[in-house]
Amino acid sequence: MGMKKIGFLSFGHWNPSPQSGTRSAADVLHQTIDLAVAAEELGADGAYVRVHHFAQQLGSPFPLLAAMGAKTNRIELGTGVIDMRYENPLYMAEDAGSADLISGGRLQLGISRGSPEQVIDGWRHFGYAPAPGETEADMARRHAEVFLDVIEGKGFAQPNPRPMFPNPPGLLRLEPYSAGLRDRIWWGAASNATAEWAAKMGMNLQSSTLKVDENGKPFHVQQAEQIRAYRAAWKDAGHAREGRVSVSRSIFALVNDQDRMYFGRQGGQDQFGVIDQYRAVFGRSYADEPDRLIEQLRQDEAIAEADTLLLTVPNQLGVDYNAHLIESVLTHVAPGLGWR
């Protein structure tokens, strides 16, 4: 299977119920920083957060990524994914440049057209509307293309002839500019076609635990086909570097009674359903004793194709328990698959 970068992906839920380890937004934000620090100490490679608006979840990623960057040294910091329907791409470019510089160039930003949200057309509240003849997905891709363009750092804005401060010569770019960030943008693709578009645009690929059902095959097989289509399109585009691919999975190694209590009845099968008018396939969870997990994961074609694996964590169970879940995969599962 080859070496893998292994990170965590937190949905950042909070809930005021007494059972919850995260009862407020402040709890989630502080614990996510702490989990990034713990994951780095354990030898994990990435700390990623989900982004959802109008929800009791992490909404605004850049202050959090900057804080994680200031508290860690090595670990990659990312999103899975920022919904580009909601974004002002120029303001986002400044935020991303700042957070990337604070972290020393460790951001891995997943962006995408977004998923079904908590409110109807939430992006309209943010001041965005599709242009005539454009779908909301088109609008998201347009915002993404503007963002990709401005983070290259080329000047595009006409300078004021009587500026407050002297300007460098020529057209001005957005500041702060972070060199190399353009190579660390990922597209969250739900179909083969958008994976191919992401490759053409020189973005890395994030493939989640949900995909448009294109042929009725098991989820991991369809996802592996998507990754191969992406890699072929990347090669055709002739980019100078290799495109990266991540997949996310729920993987729970049952190594103690607490694990068995929480996850002993998880695991199971793919599910097919309808989301946003598309027939979709949802990947299964994996929960088992480490030796059996190794056998099951060996059969997962998409994990084999990817260079990065993101473990979705139950963030409401607290930092210590989530660190234990990450450590269990790193120590009891990853070596048996050659990922470590």
N, C-alpha and C positions, 0 to 999 in steps of 0.2 A: 504493500500500500504506500510505502514511502513516508518520509518525515512530514509532519503536519504542524502548522501553527494552530494552537488551540486557545480559544478565548471564551469569554462568557458574553451572553446577550441578555440584558435585563429589560423587562417591560416597564419597570419602575412603578408598579402599582402601589397605591396607598389606600387605606380604608380605616376609618376610625374605630372599627370593631375591636373589642378587647383581645381577640385571638391574633390580631395582626401585629407583626413586628415593625410595620411601617404605618403609623397612624396619621401622618401628615406629609405634605410635600417636603417640609424641612427634613423629616426622618429619611425619606427616600433619597434626597439629594446628598445628605451627609453619609448615609450608608453606602451609596453607590461609589462615592470617593473612597471610602474605607475598603470596599470590596475590590476596587482596582488596585489599591496598595497591597492588600492581602494576596490577590491573584498574582501580582508581580513577584512577591516574595516566594510564592509556591512554584514559580517558574512557568506560569501561563504566559501566553503571548499577546492576548488582546482583551480589552474591556470595551464592550459595545453597549449602546443604549437604544431603545426604541423611542420614537417620537410620535406622540398623538396629541391632537388639539382638543380642547373642550372636554378633557377627561382627567380622572384622578390618576394620572400617569405623567411621566416626564414629557414636558411640552417644548421647552426651550433648550436645545442641547449645548449651545456654545459656552455659556457661563460654566456649565457642569464640566464640559470637556477641558476648558481652561483650568479649572480647579483640579481635575484629575491630572492634567499635565504638570501642574506645579508640584504635585505631591508624589509623582512617580518619575522614573528615569528611563525605562527601557520599553515598557509595554506599549503596544499599539492601542490607540484610542479611537473609537469609531461610533458610527450610527448605523442603525438598521431599521428603518430608513427615514430620511427627511422627505416629507411630502412636498414636492416642488410646486403644487398648485397654490400653496400658501406663502411662497417665498418671494421677497424682493431680491432678485439675484445679486444686485450690486451691494446692498446692505449685507447680505449673506456672505459675499466675497470678503468684505472687511472683517466681519466676525470670524470667518474661517481662517483668514490670514493671521489674525491676532492669536486665536487659540492654537494654531499650528506653530507659530513662533514661540509661544509660551512653552509648548511641549517639546521644542527642539525638532520639529518636523515629524511627529509621530501620528498625526491625524490620518484616519482612513474613513473618509466620509461616504456613507451609503446614502444615495438619493434615489427618488423614484416618483412615479406618477401618483403614488399614495393608494390607500386602501379605503374601504367603506368607513366613514367617520361617525362620530357621536351625534353630529348635527347635520341638517340638510344643507348641502352646498356651503360648508363652513368657510371656504376660501372667499366667498362673497363678503363675509364680515371683515376679512382682512383687506378688502378693497380690490380683489382680483375677479375678472370675468373673462371667459373665453372671447376672443375676437369673433366677428361674424364668420360663420362657416367653420369655426374651430370647435373641437370637443374639449372637455376639461383635460383629457389625457394629452391632447395636442398642446394645450396651454402649459401643462407641466413640462413637456419636452422642450417647448420654446424657452421657458424660464431656465431649464437646465442648460440649454445651448448658450444662453447669454452668460450664465454663471461660469461655464467652462471657458468661454471666450475671455472674460475679464480676469480670471485668475491666472491666465498666461502672463500677465504683467506687461502687455504692450500698451503704449499710450493711445488714448482714443478721445480725450476731452480737450477742447480748445482752452488754452490758458487765458486768464484775465490779463489784459494789457497793463493794468495798474494793480497788481496783486498786493495783498498785505505783506506777504513774505516773498523773497525772490524765488523764481521757479527754475528748475532745470530746463534745458532747451527742449523744444518739441512739444508734442501732445502729452497730456498727463495721464498716468495710470492711477488706479485705486491704490491706496496705502492703508494699512501695511500689506506689502506684497510678500508672500512666502514662496520662495523658489522650491519647486518639486511638488507642491501640493496638487498640481494638475494631474500628476501621475498616480495620485492616491484618492481618486474619486471612483466610487463604485456605483453601479446601477442595479437596483433591485428589480429583477425581471421576472414576470409571472408567465411569460410565453416564450416560445423559441424565437419568434420574430423580434421581440424587444431585446432579447439577449444578443441577437445578431446586430441590431442597431447599436447597442452599447459597445460591441466590439469595434464597429466601424468608427464610433466616436472616441475610441481610445480609453474607454472606462473599464475598470475591473468589473467582475460580475458577482453580485450577491443573489443567491437563490435560496428562498426561505422554505418553510415547511408547508407551503401552499403553492399550487401551480395550476394554470389552466389545463384541464384534461384534454390532451390532444389526440389520444389514441386508446384510452382505457387500460393501458398497461399499469403495473404497480408504480407508485409514486417515485421510488428511487431510480427506477429504470427510465421513466420519463425525464426525471431531473438529470440523469447522466446523459441522455440524448440532447437535452438542452445545453449542457456544458460542452459537449462535443461540437454542437452547431456553433456555439460561441467561439470555441477555439479555432474552428475552420474559418469563420468570418474574420477573426483577429489576424490569422495568417494571410488571408486575402488582402486585408487592409495594409499589410506591410509595415506595421509599427516597429519601431526600433527595440522596444522592450517586450518582455513577456506579460501577457494579461494575467491577473490573479483571479481566483475563483473561491468564494466561500459558500458553504452550506450551513444551515442551522439545524440543530437536532435537540430533542429532549432526551438526555441519556442519564439514567440514574443507576449507579453501581450500588447494589444492596450489600453493604458490608457490616451493618450493625442493626440493632432492633429498631432504632429510630427511623432508619432508612426504610426498613420493611414496613413499619407502621404507616409512613407517609406514602410510599410508592410501590409497596408490594403488589398492589392490584392494578398498576398502570400497564405499560407495554401494550401489546395488541396489534391492531390492523390499521391499514390505511382507511380513510373514509372519503367517499365521494359526495359532493353536495353542490349547491348553487350559491355563488357569491357574486354580487354586482351583475346579475344576468348571465354570468359565465358558469358552465359546469366546471367545477374545480376538484382537484384531488389534494387531500391533506395527508401529510406523512404521519406515520405511527410514532408513538413514543417508545423508547427502549428503557426497560427497568428489569434488572435481573442480577443474579450473582455474577461477579466479574468474569469468571471463565465462560459462562454462557453468553454474557454480553459480547465478549470477544468473538465468539462463533457467529452471533447474529450480525454484528457490525461488519464482519468480514464479507457478508453477503450484500452489503449496501453499496451498489455500484456508484452512486453519486458521491458518497464520501471518498471513495477510492479516486475519483476524478478530480476532486477539489484539493487545493493546497492549504485551505484554512477551514477549520471546523469551529463553529460558534455554538456553545452549550447554552441553551435557554435555561435560565435559573429562576426558581420560585422566590423572587426577591423578598416577599413578605415573611419568609421564614427566618430572616435576619442574616447578618454578615457572617457570623461564625459557622452557622450551618451551611450556608452557601459556599463558603471557603472549603468546608469539608467535602461537599459534593464535587467541587472542582478538583480538589486534591485526590479524591478517590479515582476519578477518571484518569488523571495524570499518572498516578502511581500503579493502579491495579489493572487498567484497561489499555492505555496508550502503548506501553512497552510490548504487550502481547500482539499488537497489530503493527509494530514497527514504526509507530508515529513518534517514538521517543528513542 
